[in-house]
Amino acid sequence: MAHIVTLTLNPAIDIATSVPEVTPEHKLRCGSVRRDPGGGGINVARVVRELGGESIAIYTRGGPTGHLLEHLLEEKGLLRRSIPVEGYTRESFTVAEGTSAREYRFILPGPTLSEREWQRCLAAVAEVSVGAAFIVASGSLAPGVPEDFYARVARQAKRQGVRVVVDTNGPPLRAALEEGVFLAKPNRRELRDLTGMSTEDLAAQAAAARELVARGSVELLAVSMGADGALLTTKDRQLRASPPPVETHSSVGAGDSFVAGLTLSLARGQSPEEALRWGIASGTGALLSQGTDLCHRADVERLHALVRPVPV
């Protein structure tokens, strides 16, 4: 099976901890701390590897936090290519409140990239993607990176004959779809912004998804719907699948896990229906993990047997 390349322009050190209660002004004494390498593409690469696939993560890193990111990725055993940048790799915090079981997530801004730095990222993608099954461009763009960066990745990938998966939002997502990609994963709000649909019932969402595919913007469109699962649209089919009921410990990385399971299944030559099953199982599996941990293979394989896609 060909490898999957992931791209993360704005990675993070994901830090998870807990407090009994979140209150203003007082010092909040935290519980144990977990640190993981994070950011959309890095999370996808972690899950692909966990599920037995081969991935290569391309990402930026800078400053002392960039060195920590390298250390954490080494611990995970990921194949990788880092692009040194002048700014510091950002950090993100997830704090679980014990009394309410609420989860608070704080996302710090990333470093501003120079044109030379983001151009080096583009060149690295071209080099590493030779013979790849997919390029997964996932997560927010770092400050300084042009909004059409993922569109440039898609244009470059077409010349190489490599399919592109995009999971982002706003103008970068719109620009990528205008260029045309193989697979995109908007959520319901992003689908509404892209198509201008006036209602948000399933029929309207299904029609909006069909419209994007018919335009030629994307060959497969996976609309994530949170607790309602996901809607997968191809040129001739629409399928919906709901997640099996589980006790949620943390939602961090659930969307990235979904993308990883879906993409890896497609890379293995499986059908869109089977890919949706693996995507839902992987995203649901992430809910079972604590803090910034992601899904585990045993959980995903067990959940996969419970997912039943149905035609829309």
Secondary structure, 3 states (H helix, E strand, C coil): CCCEEEEECCCEEEEEEEECCCCCCCCCCCCCCEEEEECHHHHHHHHHHHCCCCEEEEEEECHHHHHHHHHHHHHHCCEEEEEECCCCCEEEEEEEECCCCCEEEEECCCCCCCHHHHHHHHHHHHHHCCCCCEEEEECCCCCCCCCCHHHHHHHHHHHHCCEEEEECCHHHHHHHHHHCEEEECCEHHHHHHHHCCCCCCHHHHHHHHHHHHHHCCEEEEEEECHHHCEEEECCCCEEEECCCCCCCCCCCCHHHHHHHHHHHHHHCCCCHHHHHHHHHHHHHHHHCCCCCCCCCHHHHHHHHCCCCCEEC
